[in-house]
Amino acid sequence: MDVIPLDDPTDEQIEQWHAVLVAVHAAEPAGDPAPALEQTARHLMGAEGRLWAAFEDGAAVAVAELRLPGGRGADRPGEIDIRVRPGHRRRGLGTRLMAVAAEGLRADGRGSVIAQVLAGTPAVPFLESHGFVCVLTLSGLLLRLDDLPPHRVPELVAAGPAGYGLVRWRGAVPDEYADALARAKDAMADLAEYEGLPWDAARVREMAEMVAKRGDDLYTVAAVQGTTVAGFTEIVVPADAPERAAQYDTAVVPEHRGRRIGIWVKAAMLEWLAAERPEVREIETDNAGDNAHMLAVNEELGFRRQRESCEYQAAAGDLPPGPGTPA
Ligand SMILES: CC(C)(COP(=O)(O)OP(=O)(O)OC[C@H]1O[C@@H](n2cnc3c(N)ncnc32)[C@H](O)[C@@H]1OP(=O)(O)O)[C@@H](O)C(=O)NCCC(=O)NCCS
């Protein structure tokens, strides 16, 4: 068995990678649509980090992606995603890829790595066996737009709080709101806690660029007072599977909380999407398990719980030594 870096994958290697994703998805669909080849190709071509695959008899049997957000050497955790074909598990392949990725992580000077995995799947004992610890539990929710009672969204939009206006934009944030949006993103204390990083205008723009590079569309609705962003919500519509959009960040700045701004911006987003992207039929989101307020907002909007997952983290120094490391 050979582990090969695929930092500039050929069409054939992309197909091999995709075949592993399809085999893993068939065994554990977890309510997600099957990946499309174009989606995999676009993802791998735009990947910001390192890729490896393990081959047996010329066929890829396992793949690993190490995302290195923020560019080389950035002071942020890496993100690891390892997938092993169901018929090839418990033979140390996952561990071998983890060791290679750990070496890549340390070579880039990153202090830690995170991975998001579903509760109750083999990924949990696998990550725990490598010293990962669950730092955040997440509830996966799904909103089926066809299930929404027709009056709910217009009523919620009309019931917006006095003294605020709604603004919206597609793609990167307009300059006049960039700093204010970064401040509002800092209001997501639960995320900042483990990422340990303040948001600034550059990081906000970088996130929008990453989405655009993948070919996907980012939509943002914000509640504002002048150029102050009191709260906002973001949705990403994937280019290759626009029927299921993904909720990105939503936050309300602490001094503006308790005025139903969160549900207002989300309802305004649904109204905008219905007009702008009628092909969107579902929206998926993850909420921190301890974020009772956001869960309540989403459940009032009509989101239903689908699954529980966990954000795992490990220090780079605690991961297995890479193949090139002396014992
Ligand atoms: C999680 C996954 C990558 C593990 O790959 P793998 O090649 O089977 O892992 P390894 O053989 O290296 O297992 C290493 C250790 O992890 C633990 N482990 C892995 N799978 C386990 C399972 N199903 N039950 C209990 N322990 C498990 C064991 O301690 C194992 O050591 P052992 O076999 O000597 O007991 C694989 O199951 C997979 O692809 N799952 C779907 C995708 C996914 O969720 N990826 C995680 C994202 S990082």
The ligand as a Gaussian input file, in Angstrom:
#p B3LYP/6-31G(d) Opt

LIG

0 1
 C      -12.840000       6.938000      10.934000
 C      -12.053000       6.168000       9.861000
 C      -11.255000       7.188000       9.035000
 C      -11.109000       5.180000      10.542000
 O      -10.291000       4.537000       9.563000
 P       -9.586000       3.115000       9.840000
 O       -8.618000       2.880000       8.734000
 O      -10.598000       2.072000      10.084000
 O       -8.793000       3.430000      11.196000
 P       -7.612000       2.564000      11.871000
 O       -7.618000       1.173000      11.361000
 O       -6.333000       3.325000      11.699000
 O       -8.063000       2.581000      13.408000
 C       -7.245000       3.105000      14.446000
 C       -7.946000       2.929000      15.779000
 O       -9.139000       3.743000      15.815000
 C      -10.143000       3.050000      16.603000
 N      -11.269000       2.685000      15.747000
 C      -11.380000       2.900000      14.400000
 N      -12.571000       2.462000      13.965000
 C      -13.230000       1.969000      15.030000
 C      -14.512000       1.360000      15.218000
 N      -15.359000       1.168000      14.166000
 N      -14.871000       0.975000      16.455000
 C      -14.044000       1.147000      17.501000
 N      -12.791000       1.681000      17.395000
 C      -12.417000       2.113000      16.175000
 C       -9.466000       1.791000      17.130000
 O       -8.845000       2.121000      18.360000
 C       -8.436000       1.521000      16.041000
 O       -7.375000       0.713000      16.498000
 P       -7.553000      -0.913000      16.474000
 O       -8.103000      -1.280000      15.150000
 O       -6.159000      -1.402000      16.710000
 O       -8.492000      -1.241000      17.587000
 C      -13.026000       5.381000       8.938000
 O      -13.917000       4.628000       9.737000
 C      -13.864000       6.236000       8.000000
 O      -13.440000       6.516000       6.882000
 N      -15.048000       6.695000       8.437000
 C      -15.923000       7.530000       7.610000
 C      -15.368000       8.937000       7.399000
 C      -15.143000       9.674000       8.693000
 O      -16.011000       9.790000       9.525000
 N      -13.938000      10.240000       8.822000
 C      -13.510000      10.938000      10.009000
 C      -13.115000      12.309000       9.700000
 S      -11.520000      12.645000      10.388000

